[in-house]
Amino acid sequence: MLKRFLRVTDLPSSASAALLVLRVVTGIAFIFHGWGKIQAPFSWMGPTAPVPGFLQALAALAEVGGGLAWILGLLTPLASLGIAVTMAVAVATHLMRGDPFFAMGASSYEVAAVYFSISLVLLLVGPGRFSADAAIFGTKEPTLVARPRAI
């Protein structure tokens, strides 16, 4: 059952190439974002953080481990879910503080929202055929949606 879940939808080469670029660029970005956090995984938010240490560690692991998984295209749905949850919390935190979507030189939730969106794309579409998931778990035919008939 897990193998079937991790099978990759067989997309055209152009779409798979685009997903590869998206995975590698954002994966590298996530490793950089999480690298400092993984150095002190249970306390990277500081001593007055409202978030328990184990949740801070999960966020750090999601960023560094998820970034590496995206680069490789390995266990992409699981990595994408971890990153999506982490970015959803980041967006919610910015919204609770009253931060705007975009602000030059100030705190905003734009980047977290973009990363959340990318994680949803990779979660729902998959990593493409140029991925470790495709090599290990194989591919499946795309699900075709029936077009409505003209009356």
C-alpha positions as YAML, in Angstrom:
chain: A
units: angstrom
residues:
- id: 1
  name: MET
  ca: [0.00, 0.00, 0.00]
- id: 2
  name: LEU
  ca: [2.84, 2.43, 0.83]
- id: 3
  name: LYS
  ca: [4.50, 1.65, -2.49]
- id: 4
  name: ARG
  ca: [1.28, 2.49, -4.32]
- id: 5
  name: PHE
  ca: [1.04, 5.76, -2.39]
- id: 6
  name: LEU
  ca: [4.61, 6.68, -3.32]
- id: 7
  name: ARG
  ca: [4.30, 5.84, -7.02]
- id: 8
  name: VAL
  ca: [4.84, 8.85, -9.23]
- id: 9
  name: THR
  ca: [2.32, 10.05, -11.78]
- id: 10
  name: ASP
  ca: [3.87, 9.63, -15.22]
- id: 11
  name: LEU
  ca: [4.01, 13.22, -16.43]
- id: 12
  name: PRO
  ca: [5.50, 14.53, -19.68]
- id: 13
  name: SER
  ca: [9.25, 15.12, -19.64]
- id: 14
  name: SER
  ca: [8.79, 18.89, -19.76]
- id: 15
  name: ALA
  ca: [6.57, 18.87, -16.65]
- id: 16
  name: SER
  ca: [8.95, 16.51, -14.87]
- id: 17
  name: ALA
  ca: [11.90, 18.78, -15.73]
- id: 18
  name: ALA
  ca: [10.03, 21.79, -14.35]
- id: 19
  name: LEU
  ca: [9.25, 19.87, -11.14]
- id: 20
  name: LEU
  ca: [12.92, 18.86, -10.88]
- id: 21
  name: VAL
  ca: [14.02, 22.51, -11.06]
- id: 22
  name: LEU
  ca: [11.34, 23.51, -8.52]
- id: 23
  name: ARG
  ca: [12.39, 20.70, -6.15]
- id: 24
  name: VAL
  ca: [16.12, 21.42, -6.35]
- id: 25
  name: VAL
  ca: [15.88, 25.20, -5.96]
- id: 26
  name: THR
  ca: [13.39, 25.13, -3.08]
- id: 27
  name: GLY
  ca: [15.13, 22.13, -1.51]
- id: 28
  name: ILE
  ca: [18.40, 24.07, -1.38]
- id: 29
  name: ALA
  ca: [16.57, 27.07, 0.06]
- id: 30
  name: PHE
  ca: [15.01, 24.92, 2.78]
- id: 31
  name: ILE
  ca: [18.34, 23.40, 3.76]
- id: 32
  name: PHE
  ca: [19.73, 26.92, 4.19]
- id: 33
  name: HIS
  ca: [16.63, 28.05, 6.13]
- id: 34
  name: GLY
  ca: [16.78, 25.06, 8.45]
- id: 35
  name: TRP
  ca: [20.55, 24.72, 8.87]
- id: 36
  name: GLY
  ca: [20.83, 27.12, 11.81]
- id: 37
  name: LYS
  ca: [17.73, 25.60, 13.39]
- id: 38
  name: ILE
  ca: [19.05, 22.04, 13.19]
- id: 39
  name: GLN
  ca: [22.17, 23.16, 15.13]
- id: 40
  name: ALA
  ca: [19.97, 23.69, 18.22]
- id: 41
  name: PRO
  ca: [16.81, 21.82, 17.23]
- id: 42
  name: PHE
  ca: [14.98, 21.97, 20.57]
- id: 43
  name: SER
  ca: [15.70, 25.63, 21.34]
- id: 44
  name: TRP
  ca: [16.23, 27.57, 18.09]
- id: 45
  name: MET
  ca: [13.32, 29.89, 18.87]
- id: 46
  name: GLY
  ca: [14.90, 31.05, 22.13]
- id: 47
  name: PRO
  ca: [14.10, 30.54, 25.80]
- id: 48
  name: THR
  ca: [10.78, 32.42, 25.75]
- id: 49
  name: ALA
  ca: [9.36, 30.58, 22.73]
- id: 50
  name: PRO
  ca: [5.68, 29.67, 22.99]
- id: 51
  name: VAL
  ca: [6.41, 26.49, 20.99]
- id: 52
  name: PRO
  ca: [7.59, 23.33, 22.80]
- id: 53
  name: GLY
  ca: [11.08, 22.09, 21.99]
- id: 54
  name: PHE
  ca: [9.94, 18.89, 20.26]
- id: 55
  name: LEU
  ca: [7.82, 20.92, 17.81]
- id: 56
  name: GLN
  ca: [10.79, 23.19, 17.13]
- id: 57
  name: ALA
  ca: [12.84, 20.06, 16.38]
- id: 58
  name: LEU
  ca: [10.14, 18.75, 14.02]
- id: 59
  name: ALA
  ca: [10.16, 22.07, 12.15]
- id: 60
  name: ALA
  ca: [13.96, 22.02, 11.86]
- id: 61
  name: LEU
  ca: [13.87, 18.40, 10.65]
- id: 62
  name: ALA
  ca: [11.09, 19.21, 8.16]
- id: 63
  name: GLU
  ca: [13.15, 22.05, 6.69]
- id: 64
  name: VAL
  ca: [16.55, 20.31, 6.44]
- id: 65
  name: GLY
  ca: [15.32, 16.75, 5.87]
- id: 66
  name: GLY
  ca: [12.47, 17.88, 3.66]
- id: 67
  name: GLY
  ca: [14.80, 20.05, 1.61]
- id: 68
  name: LEU
  ca: [17.17, 17.13, 1.04]
- id: 69
  name: ALA
  ca: [14.24, 14.83, 0.22]
- id: 70
  name: TRP
  ca: [12.94, 17.35, -2.34]
- id: 71
  name: ILE
  ca: [16.34, 17.62, -4.02]
- id: 72
  name: LEU
  ca: [16.48, 13.85, -4.38]
- id: 73
  name: GLY
  ca: [12.76, 13.44, -5.05]
- id: 74
  name: LEU
  ca: [12.73, 10.84, -2.27]
- id: 75
  name: LEU
  ca: [9.61, 10.26, -0.16]
- id: 76
  name: THR
  ca: [8.32, 13.48, -1.66]
- id: 77
  name: PRO
  ca: [4.73, 13.30, -0.31]
- id: 78
  name: LEU
  ca: [5.97, 12.86, 3.26]
- id: 79
  name: ALA
  ca: [8.56, 15.64, 2.94]
- id: 80
  name: SER
  ca: [5.94, 17.91, 1.36]
- id: 81
  name: LEU
  ca: [3.48, 17.25, 4.17]
- id: 82
  name: GLY
  ca: [6.08, 18.13, 6.81]
- id: 83
  name: ILE
  ca: [7.04, 21.32, 5.02]
- id: 84
  name: ALA
  ca: [3.39, 22.25, 4.39]
- id: 85
  name: VAL
  ca: [2.56, 21.95, 8.09]
- id: 86
  name: THR
  ca: [5.66, 23.95, 9.05]
- id: 87
  name: MET
  ca: [4.82, 26.72, 6.56]
- id: 88
  name: ALA
  ca: [1.14, 26.76, 7.57]
- id: 89
  name: VAL
  ca: [2.24, 27.41, 11.15]
- id: 90
  name: ALA
  ca: [4.62, 30.13, 9.92]
- id: 91
  name: VAL
  ca: [1.84, 31.83, 7.95]
- id: 92
  name: ALA
  ca: [-0.55, 31.59, 10.92]
- id: 93
  name: THR
  ca: [2.09, 33.04, 13.24]
- id: 94
  name: HIS
  ca: [2.62, 36.02, 10.93]
- id: 95
  name: LEU
  ca: [-1.13, 36.56, 10.61]
- id: 96
  name: MET
  ca: [-1.61, 36.48, 14.40]
- id: 97
  name: ARG
  ca: [1.07, 39.15, 14.73]
- id: 98
  name: GLY
  ca: [-0.73, 41.26, 12.15]
- id: 99
  name: ASP
  ca: [2.09, 41.11, 9.61]
- id: 100
  name: PRO
  ca: [1.19, 42.05, 6.03]
- id: 101
  name: PHE
  ca: [1.52, 39.71, 3.06]
- id: 102
  name: PHE
  ca: [4.40, 41.80, 1.68]
- id: 103
  name: ALA
  ca: [6.59, 44.41, 3.36]
- id: 104
  name: MET
  ca: [9.97, 45.74, 2.30]
- id: 105
  name: GLY
  ca: [12.46, 45.38, 5.14]
- id: 106
  name: ALA
  ca: [9.81, 44.24, 7.62]
- id: 107
  name: SER
  ca: [8.25, 40.98, 8.69]
- id: 108
  name: SER
  ca: [5.69, 39.51, 6.27]
- id: 109
  name: TYR
  ca: [4.21, 36.13, 5.45]
- id: 110
  name: GLU
  ca: [4.89, 36.23, 1.70]
- id: 111
  name: VAL
  ca: [7.81, 33.75, 1.69]
- id: 112
  name: ALA
  ca: [6.06, 31.29, 4.01]
- id: 113
  name: ALA
  ca: [2.93, 31.43, 1.81]
- id: 114
  name: VAL
  ca: [4.98, 30.80, -1.35]
- id: 115
  name: TYR
  ca: [6.76, 27.84, 0.26]
- id: 116
  name: PHE
  ca: [3.42, 26.51, 1.51]
- id: 117
  name: SER
  ca: [2.08, 26.71, -2.05]
- id: 118
  name: ILE
  ca: [5.10, 24.87, -3.45]
- id: 119
  name: SER
  ca: [4.71, 22.15, -0.84]
- id: 120
  name: LEU
  ca: [1.06, 21.69, -1.87]
- id: 121
  name: VAL
  ca: [2.07, 21.39, -5.53]
- id: 122
  name: LEU
  ca: [4.65, 18.72, -4.73]
- id: 123
  name: LEU
  ca: [2.26, 16.94, -2.36]
- id: 124
  name: LEU
  ca: [-0.59, 16.81, -4.88]
- id: 125
  name: VAL
  ca: [1.29, 16.54, -8.20]
- id: 126
  name: GLY
  ca: [4.34, 14.60, -7.04]
- id: 127
  name: PRO
  ca: [8.04, 14.91, -7.87]
- id: 128
  name: GLY
  ca: [7.87, 13.97, -11.55]
- id: 129
  name: ARG
  ca: [9.65, 11.15, -13.34]
- id: 130
  name: PHE
  ca: [13.15, 12.56, -12.67]
- id: 131
  name: SER
  ca: [13.12, 11.54, -9.02]
- id: 132
  name: ALA
  ca: [14.24, 8.80, -6.68]
- id: 133
  name: ASP
  ca: [10.56, 8.07, -5.99]
- id: 134
  name: ALA
  ca: [9.99, 7.22, -9.67]
- id: 135
  name: ALA
  ca: [13.14, 5.07, -9.79]
- id: 136
  name: ILE
  ca: [12.28, 3.16, -6.59]
- id: 137
  name: PHE
  ca: [8.48, 3.00, -6.59]
- id: 138
  name: GLY
  ca: [7.70, 3.29, -10.29]
- id: 139
  name: THR
  ca: [5.18, 5.38, -12.14]
- id: 140
  name: LYS
  ca: [1.43, 5.25, -12.59]
- id: 141
  name: GLU
  ca: [-0.76, 6.52, -15.38]
- id: 142
  name: PRO
  ca: [-2.28, 9.95, -14.79]
- id: 143
  name: THR
  ca: [-5.87, 9.92, -13.62]
- id: 144
  name: LEU
  ca: [-8.03, 11.13, -16.45]
- id: 145
  name: VAL
  ca: [-11.03, 13.25, -15.65]
- id: 146
  name: ALA
  ca: [-14.00, 12.68, -17.92]
- id: 147
  name: ARG
  ca: [-14.99, 15.76, -19.88]
- id: 148
  name: PRO
  ca: [-18.64, 16.74, -19.73]
- id: 149
  name: ARG
  ca: [-20.54, 15.90, -22.87]
- id: 150
  name: ALA
  ca: [-22.00, 18.66, -25.01]
- id: 151
  name: ILE
  ca: [-25.75, 18.68, -25.06]
...
